Amino acid sequence: MTTRLAALSVASVVTRTEGWIRVEGHVPHPLAPEQWQELLAALAMADSFGLVDSSADGRSVWAGVNDKTPAAVPAARGHGHQP
């Protein structure tokens, strides 16, 4: 996920908490529609994700991955469900 974000010039920070891996990044510039599709595809790899649009800070994205969910089982991931 971080590699795909970096390809879009979205520098990301990865943090770990008990049971979760959190990826956060700042979207530094307006994205073309194709880039938005790639951004959403990268975020869709996570169990939950979101976008924060702030006039002061611009746009930021976040994603959370439950490290207990088997990555090889896409059906186990709760796409579209926010915790």
CNS distance restraints for C-alpha pairs under 8 A (distance, minus, plus):
assign (resid   1 and name CA) (resid   5 and name CA) 6.26 0.50 0.50
assign (resid   1 and name CA) (resid  42 and name CA) 5.44 0.50 0.50
assign (resid   1 and name CA) (resid  43 and name CA) 7.06 0.50 0.50
assign (resid   1 and name CA) (resid  45 and name CA) 7.06 0.50 0.50
assign (resid   2 and name CA) (resid   6 and name CA) 6.04 0.50 0.50
assign (resid   2 and name CA) (resid  11 and name CA) 7.97 0.50 0.50
assign (resid   2 and name CA) (resid  12 and name CA) 6.38 0.50 0.50
assign (resid   2 and name CA) (resid  23 and name CA) 7.77 0.50 0.50
assign (resid   3 and name CA) (resid   7 and name CA) 6.33 0.50 0.50
assign (resid   4 and name CA) (resid   8 and name CA) 6.83 0.50 0.50
assign (resid   4 and name CA) (resid  38 and name CA) 7.85 0.50 0.50
assign (resid   4 and name CA) (resid  39 and name CA) 7.65 0.50 0.50
assign (resid   4 and name CA) (resid  42 and name CA) 6.13 0.50 0.50
assign (resid   5 and name CA) (resid   9 and name CA) 6.58 0.50 0.50
assign (resid   5 and name CA) (resid  10 and name CA) 5.10 0.50 0.50
assign (resid   5 and name CA) (resid  11 and name CA) 6.88 0.50 0.50
assign (resid   5 and name CA) (resid  12 and name CA) 7.19 0.50 0.50
assign (resid   5 and name CA) (resid  39 and name CA) 6.70 0.50 0.50
assign (resid   5 and name CA) (resid  42 and name CA) 6.90 0.50 0.50
assign (resid   6 and name CA) (resid  10 and name CA) 5.04 0.50 0.50
assign (resid   6 and name CA) (resid  11 and name CA) 5.65 0.50 0.50
assign (resid   6 and name CA) (resid  12 and name CA) 7.37 0.50 0.50
assign (resid   8 and name CA) (resid  35 and name CA) 7.01 0.50 0.50
assign (resid   8 and name CA) (resid  39 and name CA) 7.48 0.50 0.50
assign (resid   9 and name CA) (resid  27 and name CA) 7.48 0.50 0.50
assign (resid   9 and name CA) (resid  28 and name CA) 7.28 0.50 0.50
assign (resid  10 and name CA) (resid  25 and name CA) 5.82 0.50 0.50
assign (resid  10 and name CA) (resid  26 and name CA) 5.78 0.50 0.50
assign (resid  10 and name CA) (resid  27 and name CA) 5.37 0.50 0.50
assign (resid  10 and name CA) (resid  28 and name CA) 6.77 0.50 0.50
assign (resid  11 and name CA) (resid  25 and name CA) 5.52 0.50 0.50
assign (resid  11 and name CA) (resid  26 and name CA) 6.47 0.50 0.50
assign (resid  11 and name CA) (resid  27 and name CA) 7.98 0.50 0.50
assign (resid  12 and name CA) (resid  23 and name CA) 6.34 0.50 0.50
assign (resid  12 and name CA) (resid  24 and name CA) 5.33 0.50 0.50
assign (resid  12 and name CA) (resid  25 and name CA) 4.20 0.50 0.50
assign (resid  12 and name CA) (resid  26 and name CA) 7.16 0.50 0.50
assign (resid  13 and name CA) (resid  23 and name CA) 5.64 0.50 0.50
assign (resid  13 and name CA) (resid  24 and name CA) 5.29 0.50 0.50
assign (resid  13 and name CA) (resid  25 and name CA) 6.32 0.50 0.50
assign (resid  14 and name CA) (resid  21 and name CA) 6.95 0.50 0.50
assign (resid  14 and name CA) (resid  22 and name CA) 5.65 0.50 0.50
assign (resid  14 and name CA) (resid  23 and name CA) 4.57 0.50 0.50
assign (resid  14 and name CA) (resid  24 and name CA) 6.60 0.50 0.50
assign (resid  15 and name CA) (resid  21 and name CA) 5.90 0.50 0.50
assign (resid  15 and name CA) (resid  22 and name CA) 5.22 0.50 0.50
assign (resid  15 and name CA) (resid  23 and name CA) 6.57 0.50 0.50
assign (resid  16 and name CA) (resid  20 and name CA) 5.88 0.50 0.50
assign (resid  16 and name CA) (resid  21 and name CA) 4.59 0.50 0.50
assign (resid  16 and name CA) (resid  22 and name CA) 6.18 0.50 0.50
assign (resid  17 and name CA) (resid  21 and name CA) 6.41 0.50 0.50
assign (resid  17 and name CA) (resid  22 and name CA) 7.88 0.50 0.50
assign (resid  19 and name CA) (resid  66 and name CA) 5.76 0.50 0.50
assign (resid  19 and name CA) (resid  67 and name CA) 5.46 0.50 0.50
assign (resid  19 and name CA) (resid  68 and name CA) 6.44 0.50 0.50
assign (resid  20 and name CA) (resid  64 and name CA) 6.48 0.50 0.50
assign (resid  20 and name CA) (resid  65 and name CA) 5.58 0.50 0.50
assign (resid  20 and name CA) (resid  66 and name CA) 4.58 0.50 0.50
assign (resid  20 and name CA) (resid  67 and name CA) 5.49 0.50 0.50
assign (resid  21 and name CA) (resid  64 and name CA) 5.70 0.50 0.50
assign (resid  21 and name CA) (resid  65 and name CA) 5.10 0.50 0.50
assign (resid  21 and name CA) (resid  66 and name CA) 6.42 0.50 0.50
assign (resid  21 and name CA) (resid  67 and name CA) 6.59 0.50 0.50
assign (resid  22 and name CA) (resid  62 and name CA) 7.09 0.50 0.50
assign (resid  22 and name CA) (resid  63 and name CA) 5.71 0.50 0.50
assign (resid  22 and name CA) (resid  64 and name CA) 4.57 0.50 0.50
assign (resid  22 and name CA) (resid  65 and name CA) 6.44 0.50 0.50
assign (resid  23 and name CA) (resid  62 and name CA) 5.51 0.50 0.50
assign (resid  23 and name CA) (resid  63 and name CA) 5.14 0.50 0.50
assign (resid  23 and name CA) (resid  64 and name CA) 6.43 0.50 0.50
assign (resid  24 and name CA) (resid  60 and name CA) 7.21 0.50 0.50
assign (resid  24 and name CA) (resid  61 and name CA) 5.70 0.50 0.50
assign (resid  24 and name CA) (resid  62 and name CA) 4.32 0.50 0.50
assign (resid  24 and name CA) (resid  63 and name CA) 6.53 0.50 0.50
assign (resid  25 and name CA) (resid  60 and name CA) 5.58 0.50 0.50
assign (resid  25 and name CA) (resid  61 and name CA) 5.30 0.50 0.50
assign (resid  25 and name CA) (resid  62 and name CA) 6.43 0.50 0.50
assign (resid  26 and name CA) (resid  58 and name CA) 7.68 0.50 0.50
assign (resid  26 and name CA) (resid  59 and name CA) 6.03 0.50 0.50
assign (resid  26 and name CA) (resid  60 and name CA) 4.27 0.50 0.50
assign (resid  26 and name CA) (resid  61 and name CA) 6.32 0.50 0.50
assign (resid  27 and name CA) (resid  58 and name CA) 7.29 0.50 0.50
assign (resid  27 and name CA) (resid  59 and name CA) 5.31 0.50 0.50
assign (resid  27 and name CA) (resid  60 and name CA) 5.56 0.50 0.50
assign (resid  27 and name CA) (resid  61 and name CA) 7.24 0.50 0.50
assign (resid  28 and name CA) (resid  58 and name CA) 7.45 0.50 0.50
assign (resid  28 and name CA) (resid  59 and name CA) 7.39 0.50 0.50
assign (resid  31 and name CA) (resid  35 and name CA) 5.60 0.50 0.50
assign (resid  31 and name CA) (resid  36 and name CA) 6.07 0.50 0.50
assign (resid  32 and name CA) (resid  36 and name CA) 6.36 0.50 0.50
assign (resid  33 and name CA) (resid  37 and name CA) 6.36 0.50 0.50
assign (resid  34 and name CA) (resid  38 and name CA) 6.39 0.50 0.50
assign (resid  35 and name CA) (resid  39 and name CA) 6.06 0.50 0.50
assign (resid  36 and name CA) (resid  40 and name CA) 6.10 0.50 0.50
assign (resid  37 and name CA) (resid  41 and name CA) 6.11 0.50 0.50
assign (resid  38 and name CA) (resid  42 and name CA) 6.18 0.50 0.50
assign (resid  39 and name CA) (resid  43 and name CA) 6.28 0.50 0.50
assign (resid  40 and name CA) (resid  44 and name CA) 5.93 0.50 0.50
assign (resid  41 and name CA) (resid  45 and name CA) 6.97 0.50 0.50
assign (resid  43 and name CA) (resid  49 and name CA) 6.25 0.50 0.50
assign (resid  43 and name CA) (resid  62 and name CA) 7.96 0.50 0.50
assign (resid  43 and name CA) (resid  63 and name CA) 6.26 0.50 0.50
assign (resid  44 and name CA) (resid  48 and name CA) 7.72 0.50 0.50
assign (resid  44 and name CA) (resid  49 and name CA) 7.42 0.50 0.50
assign (resid  44 and name CA) (resid  79 and name CA) 7.04 0.50 0.50
assign (resid  46 and name CA) (resid  63 and name CA) 5.90 0.50 0.50
assign (resid  46 and name CA) (resid  64 and name CA) 5.71 0.50 0.50
assign (resid  46 and name CA) (resid  65 and name CA) 5.02 0.50 0.50
assign (resid  46 and name CA) (resid  77 and name CA) 7.63 0.50 0.50
assign (resid  46 and name CA) (resid  79 and name CA) 7.55 0.50 0.50
assign (resid  47 and name CA) (resid  63 and name CA) 7.45 0.50 0.50
assign (resid  47 and name CA) (resid  64 and name CA) 5.83 0.50 0.50
assign (resid  47 and name CA) (resid  65 and name CA) 5.09 0.50 0.50
assign (resid  47 and name CA) (resid  66 and name CA) 6.60 0.50 0.50
assign (resid  47 and name CA) (resid  77 and name CA) 5.42 0.50 0.50
assign (resid  47 and name CA) (resid  78 and name CA) 5.39 0.50 0.50
assign (resid  47 and name CA) (resid  79 and name CA) 5.74 0.50 0.50
assign (resid  47 and name CA) (resid  81 and name CA) 7.65 0.50 0.50
assign (resid  48 and name CA) (resid  63 and name CA) 5.69 0.50 0.50
assign (resid  48 and name CA) (resid  64 and name CA) 5.27 0.50 0.50
assign (resid  48 and name CA) (resid  65 and name CA) 6.95 0.50 0.50
assign (resid  48 and name CA) (resid  78 and name CA) 7.23 0.50 0.50
assign (resid  48 and name CA) (resid  79 and name CA) 6.50 0.50 0.50
assign (resid  48 and name CA) (resid  80 and name CA) 6.87 0.50 0.50
assign (resid  48 and name CA) (resid  81 and name CA) 6.34 0.50 0.50
assign (resid  48 and name CA) (resid  82 and name CA) 5.51 0.50 0.50
assign (resid  48 and name CA) (resid  83 and name CA) 7.20 0.50 0.50
assign (resid  49 and name CA) (resid  61 and name CA) 7.41 0.50 0.50
assign (resid  49 and name CA) (resid  62 and name CA) 5.45 0.50 0.50
assign (resid  49 and name CA) (resid  63 and name CA) 4.04 0.50 0.50
assign (resid  49 and name CA) (resid  64 and name CA) 6.14 0.50 0.50
assign (resid  49 and name CA) (resid  82 and name CA) 7.33 0.50 0.50
assign (resid  50 and name CA) (resid  61 and name CA) 5.75 0.50 0.50
assign (resid  50 and name CA) (resid  62 and name CA) 5.41 0.50 0.50
assign (resid  50 and name CA) (resid  63 and name CA) 6.51 0.50 0.50
assign (resid  51 and name CA) (resid  59 and name CA) 6.94 0.50 0.50
assign (resid  51 and name CA) (resid  60 and name CA) 5.80 0.50 0.50
assign (resid  51 and name CA) (resid  61 and name CA) 4.51 0.50 0.50
assign (resid  51 and name CA) (resid  62 and name CA) 6.52 0.50 0.50
assign (resid  52 and name CA) (resid  59 and name CA) 5.62 0.50 0.50
assign (resid  52 and name CA) (resid  60 and name CA) 5.15 0.50 0.50
assign (resid  52 and name CA) (resid  61 and name CA) 6.19 0.50 0.50
assign (resid  53 and name CA) (resid  57 and name CA) 7.77 0.50 0.50
assign (resid  53 and name CA) (resid  58 and name CA) 5.87 0.50 0.50
assign (resid  53 and name CA) (resid  59 and name CA) 4.49 0.50 0.50
assign (resid  53 and name CA) (resid  60 and name CA) 6.56 0.50 0.50
assign (resid  54 and name CA) (resid  58 and name CA) 5.00 0.50 0.50
assign (resid  54 and name CA) (resid  59 and name CA) 6.08 0.50 0.50
assign (resid  69 and name CA) (resid  73 and name CA) 7.91 0.50 0.50
assign (resid  69 and name CA) (resid  76 and name CA) 6.76 0.50 0.50
assign (resid  69 and name CA) (resid  77 and name CA) 6.94 0.50 0.50
assign (resid  70 and name CA) (resid  74 and name CA) 8.00 0.50 0.50
assign (resid  70 and name CA) (resid  76 and name CA) 7.29 0.50 0.50
assign (resid  73 and name CA) (resid  77 and name CA) 7.36 0.50 0.50
